Amino acid sequence: PMAPAGGRSGAVWVVDATPPVMILVSQEALTEEQLQLTLQLNEPGTLWCQIADLDAHTSSDYCRESDYQGSNPANPCYFSKFIKGSSASGPGPINRVDVHQAYTDYDLEIDQIWRSDETNHVSMGPGEAGYKVFCFAEDDWVFEAEAALGQSPHYQTPGAPNPTPWADVEAFKDVIGLMT
């Protein structure tokens, strides 16, 4: 043939069943009240990060490092809901960046901390004692599949985006380490 298609099959999608992988490029304190992480994902998606007080802090207004959990979404400090800063009563997501291209650096600045009662977020204040940073990601599989110009005759609407599992969130927190 004059222009071989090389096995190309139009409008055929392979279901993405894997969560995005978060990659830490760098981290730094921009000021006493603002942290910056440079992050990448291995696929398009959305990244959120949230700071947590150290366990040594006695304040109960914010989630401490050991308060984060991945077992019960109804309890306070459930990792994905809390990191995203989303609730029915609160002002909505904070500390978020949309990742449009895989393996590209994206800066995420953190200057707000979400209250454990999920009613509000406030300036994080001077981090003299330090913070732990929890990050969470979801891929854009659902949006990419729904917006495709061509769809397979056997196309099925995908479910929810693939989220980062709790174990990966905990491991990534340890990679970031203590930030002051």
N, C-alpha and C positions, 0 to 999 in steps of 0.2 A: 504494500500500500504506500501511497504518496506521503501520508501523514499518520503514521501509526500512533495510536492512543496509549500504547504502553500498558495495557491492562486497566485503563481508567474506566471506572463505572460511575456514571453521573447519579447524583441524588442517593448515594448509599452512605449511610452513617453507621459507624461502629459505636455502640453505647459506651459512654465514659462512666465506668463504675468505680474509679479510684479518686480519692481525695487529693487536693493539691498538696504539694510538698513546699514548705516554707524554707527559705534560704536566707541566713543572716549574712549581710555583706559587711556592715559596720554599725556601731552604736556610739553615741556621744551625748553629753549634756551640753545643750546650747546655752542655757542659762541655769540659774538655781531652780527655776520653775518650769523648765521645758527640756524634754528629752527628745532625741531624734534617733530613729532606727532606719537604716537603709536595708531594704528587704527585696527579695525576688520570690516569685512563684514559678513552678515548672509548667504552668498552664495559666490562661487567663482566669481571673477570679476577683475576689474581694478579700482584703486583709483588714483585720481589726486588731488593735493591741490595747491593753488596759493595765494600769499599774496596780500593784497590791502593796499594802503596808506590810512591813516585816512582822513576823510573829511576835517580836519583842514589843511592838507597839500595843498599848492597852486600849486604844480607842475602839469603840464598837461601831463607829459611823461608817467605816469602810471595810471592805473585805480584806482580811489579812491573807498572807500566802497560804496558810494551812486551811483557810476557810473555803477556798475554791474547791469544787468537787464536780465529779462527772457522773454521779449515780442517780440523782433525783432532780429533775428539772423544776419541780415545785418548790424546792428549798432555796433559800438565799444563796448567792454566790455560785449558782450553777454556771459552769465555765462558758458555754457558748452564748447564753443569754446575757451573762454579765459582761463578758469581754466585748460583745457587740454594743452594749449600753442600751439595749432595747427592752422596753416594757410597756404595758398598757398605760401606765400612769406617768411615765417619765418623758423627757424631752426628745428622746431618740438617740441614734447612734452618734458616737464621738470617736476620735482617734481611728479614723478609717481611711483607706486608700483603695481606689479601683485599679486593678492591674489589668491592663489591656493587652500586654504582650509578655509572653513567657521569657524568663531569664533576662529581664531588663530591670535595672535598679529603680526602685520607688522609695521616696523618703516619706516616712510617717512620723509626724511630730506629735508628741504627747504632752499636753499641758493641762489636762482635766482628769479628775478622778471621780468615778461613779460611786455614789453612796450605796451602802449595802441594802438600804430599804427601797432602792430603785426609784426614788422620787426626783432625784436631781443629780447633776454633776457640778463640781466646783473646781476652782483652780487648785492644782496639786500642792502648791506651797513649796518652800525651800526643802530640798531633799537631802538635808544634812545626814540623816540616818540611812537614807537609801530606800530604794523600792525594788521589788521584783516585777518583771514585765511578763505578762501572759499575752500570747498572740494566737489568733484563730483565723482560719481561712475557709472560704467556700469557693468552689469552681463555678464557672459560667456555663456549664454544660447545658442546663435547661434553657437559658436565654439564647445560646448559640443554635441549639437544635430548633427551637420555636421560630427563630428569625431566619432560618435558612430559606433560600429562594426555591430550592427543589427539595421535595421530600419523597422518600420511598413509598411505594404503594402500600407497604405494610407498616408504615410509620405509626408509632405509638407515642403519645405525649409523655415526655419524661416526668419523673417525680420531682422531688426537691433537689437542690444542688448538693453535691457531695461535700460534706463537712470534714474538717480536720478532726480526727478522734482525740479523745481526752489524753490518752497516753502520749501522743505526739505533741500536744499542747504543753504537757508537763516537761517532756524532754527538751523542747525548744526553749522553755523558760530557763532551764539549766544551762543551755548553750549561751543565752544572753547574759546570764549571771546577774550580779548585783549592780544596779545603776544608781549613781548619786548625782 
